[in-house]
Amino acid sequence: MAAHYTELFLSAFVTLFVVIDPAGCAPIFASLTGDTPAAHRRAMAIRSVMVGGGILLVFALFGEVLLGTLGISLDAFRVAGGIMLFLIALEMVFEQRTRRREQRADEISQRGRGNAGDGPVLEDISVFPIGIPMIAGPGAIATVMLLMARSRTGAETGIVLAALAGALLLTLLALLAAAPLMRLAGRRIEAMVTRVLGVILAALAAQFVIDGLKAGFS
C-alpha cells in the first residue's frame, strides 16, 4: 500500500511539475518584474503562487461540478487562455509594457512630484498573467481535475493535493530566484531574453488556441 501511495505521489508530482513548468514561468516573471524593488518581486511571487494554487485547488475540488453547471468546457479555457497569453507576448516582444509603465510613472510625477505618497509605479501581475494563465493555465486545470477524478479514496485525494502543494512550492522558489539571476546577466541580455520569451509565449498561446479549437470542433 505504501508503494502504491509513493508511486501515486511521484506520478502526480511529476505530471503537475511538467505542466505548471516552474522553469518556464520564472524567466517570464523576471522579465515582468525586472525594474521593481526586491520587496515587490517577493510579494508578487508569493501572491502569484497563492492565486494560482487557489485556482487549481478550487478546480481540483469543484471543477467538474462548476464547469458542468456553467456549461463551460476545458477547450474554451484553452482558447481564452491562449488569447490572453498572446496579448502579453506582444507586449514583451515590442516592449509596450515597459513604455506603458514609464508613461504611468511620468503621469504620477507630473500630478505631484513632491508628494511623498506617490512612490514608484508598481504593476500587480500576481493575478494576470502569472497566477493565471501561467501557473493555473488550461493545461494545469485539466491535469489537476483529471488526477482528482482518478482518486478513488480520501487518502489518494490527499496525496494528489500534496503533490500539487509540492509543485507549487518549487514554483515559488523558482520565481524568487529568477530576478536576481536575470539581473546578473545585464540589461541588454535581459532585453534580448524578454523578446525571445515573448516569441515563445506567442507560439505557446497559438498552440493553446489551436488545441482548443481542434478539440472543440472534433
C-alpha atoms as one frame of an Amber mdcrd trajectory, in Angstrom:
protein
   0.000   0.000   0.000   2.850   2.375   0.851   4.443   1.630  -2.518   1.170
   2.453  -4.260   0.887   5.802  -2.463   4.515   6.643  -3.223   4.016   5.829
  -6.886   0.834   7.903  -6.980   2.561  10.889  -5.364   5.558  10.756  -7.701
   3.334  10.364 -10.750   1.077  13.276  -9.765   4.006  15.465  -8.717   5.977
  14.950 -11.928   2.888  15.500 -14.059   1.950  18.746 -12.298   5.562  19.955
 -12.272   5.873  19.482 -16.026   2.509  21.113 -16.762   3.000  24.122 -14.450
   6.627  24.387 -15.649   8.325  26.495 -12.935  11.456  26.810 -15.078   9.370
  28.366 -17.847   7.398  30.662 -15.539  10.483  32.010 -13.746  12.188  33.946
 -16.581   8.851  35.402 -17.677   8.205  36.533 -14.111  11.687  38.051 -14.006
  11.102  39.917 -17.262   7.818  41.396 -15.993   9.287  42.477 -12.642  12.844
  43.336 -13.663  12.680  47.045 -12.704  10.774  46.667  -9.434  12.130  46.560
  -5.843  13.014  43.232  -4.255  10.154  43.507  -1.762   7.635  43.942  -4.591
   9.061  40.971  -6.513   8.883  38.821  -3.397   5.289  39.876  -2.749   4.354
  39.213  -6.389   5.984  35.764  -6.293   4.153  34.738  -3.112   0.845  36.207
  -4.270   1.148  34.661  -7.735   1.633  31.178  -6.298  -1.213  31.725  -3.833
  -3.544  32.882  -6.629  -2.541  30.076  -8.986  -2.646  27.489  -6.209  -6.040
  28.710  -5.023  -7.489  28.457  -8.519  -6.072  24.956  -9.005  -7.386  23.870
  -5.600 -10.877  25.142  -6.416 -10.895  23.282  -9.729  -9.435  20.178  -8.071
 -12.282  20.058  -5.561 -15.190  21.543  -7.502 -14.030  21.784 -11.130 -16.256
  19.232 -12.771 -19.365  20.453 -10.957 -18.558  24.123 -11.661 -17.867  23.697
 -15.365 -20.869  21.454 -15.810 -23.138  23.977 -14.100 -21.865  26.883 -16.209
 -21.766  24.882 -19.423 -18.084  25.724 -19.981 -15.649  23.248 -21.488 -11.899
  22.962 -20.921 -11.476  23.638 -24.633 -12.962  27.088 -24.066 -10.385  27.620
 -21.303  -7.603  26.732 -23.723  -8.797  29.265 -26.302  -9.364  32.051 -23.765
  -6.034  31.431 -22.042  -4.232  31.396 -25.377  -5.687  34.757 -26.404  -4.729
  36.389 -23.095  -1.231  34.928 -23.245  -0.785  36.138 -26.827  -1.532  39.736
 -25.793   1.149  39.549 -23.110   3.586  38.069 -25.626   3.059  41.013 -27.989
   3.810  43.462 -25.187   7.013  41.618 -24.332   8.250  41.493 -27.930   7.587
  45.183 -28.659   8.405  46.452 -25.127   4.960  48.041 -24.836   4.755  47.024
 -21.173   7.952  48.902 -20.317   6.876  52.042 -22.184   3.430  51.990 -20.566
   4.983  51.666 -17.125   7.246  54.658 -17.833   4.299  56.738 -19.065   2.309
  55.972 -15.936   5.284  56.944 -13.800   5.597  60.274 -15.690   1.889  60.997
 -15.214   2.117  60.456 -11.477   5.259  62.585 -11.302   3.561  65.451 -13.138
   0.495  65.337 -10.863   2.624  65.855  -7.784   6.345  65.460  -7.913   6.787
  66.438  -4.286   4.154  64.142  -2.787   5.722  61.539  -0.543   2.895  59.093
  -1.106   3.406  58.755  -4.861   6.356  56.391  -4.882   7.287  54.184  -7.860
   4.660  52.707 -10.187   4.443  49.008  -9.382   2.277  46.770 -11.537   0.407
  43.870  -9.939   0.995  40.805 -12.131   0.073  38.238  -9.497  -3.418  37.511
 -10.844  -2.713  38.033 -14.548  -0.608  36.840 -16.261   1.431  34.877 -13.680
  -1.283  33.445 -11.414  -3.431  32.706 -14.437  -2.781  31.558 -17.123   0.952
  30.916 -16.460   0.593  28.870 -13.231  -3.095  27.942 -13.293  -3.392  27.609
 -17.043  -5.785  25.403 -19.018  -3.298  22.529 -19.002  -2.763  22.672 -15.237
  -6.503  22.973 -14.587  -7.259  19.996 -16.834  -4.443  17.960 -15.277  -5.447
  18.528 -11.668  -9.088  17.763 -12.498  -8.035  14.524 -14.206  -5.822  13.453
 -11.293  -8.611  14.122  -8.809 -11.093  12.196 -10.950  -8.798   9.153 -10.800
  -8.558   9.287  -6.999 -10.821   6.614  -5.510 -10.252   7.190  -1.776  -9.731
  10.094   0.565  -6.097   9.076   1.032  -5.443   9.205  -2.712  -7.122  12.609
  -2.903  -4.835  13.868  -0.133  -1.778  12.541  -1.959  -2.740  14.359  -5.161
  -3.231  17.590  -3.210   0.152  17.072  -1.520   1.772  16.645  -4.931   0.124
  19.880  -6.060   1.477  21.662  -2.977   4.976  20.360  -3.729   4.866  21.561
  -7.322   3.641  24.996  -6.200   6.433  25.232  -3.603   9.058  24.603  -6.278
   7.338  27.197  -8.466   7.598  29.759  -5.661  11.304  29.043  -5.196  11.863
  29.418  -8.944  10.088  32.794  -9.033  12.031  34.105  -6.040  15.375  33.162
  -7.594  14.619  34.270 -11.162  15.027  38.058 -10.969  18.474  38.147  -9.302
  19.811  35.662 -11.842  18.389  37.670 -14.743  19.866  40.892 -13.350  23.340
  39.372 -13.260  23.074  38.795 -16.999  22.812  42.547 -17.716  20.225  44.850
 -19.324  20.959  44.012 -22.965  20.853  40.285 -22.409  17.705  40.713 -20.315
  16.039  42.677 -23.148  17.049  40.016 -25.648  15.747  37.228 -23.406  12.490
  39.128 -22.902  11.911  39.341 -26.668  12.801  35.689 -27.207  10.455  34.661
 -24.414   7.772  36.840 -25.975   8.084  34.931 -29.249   7.957  31.610 -27.395
   4.922  32.774 -25.449   3.209  33.787 -28.680   3.803  30.310 -30.098   2.550
  28.708 -26.876  -0.544  30.914 -26.958  -1.233  29.966 -30.571  -0.888  26.285
 -29.645  -3.419  26.743 -26.824  -5.911  28.240 -29.268  -5.266  25.565 -31.926
  -5.681  22.733 -29.414  -8.863  24.274 -28.044 -10.376  24.768 -31.494  -9.380
  21.271 -32.634 -10.939  19.621 -29.619 -13.971  21.880 -29.725 -14.830  21.104
 -33.354 -13.799  17.440 -33.410
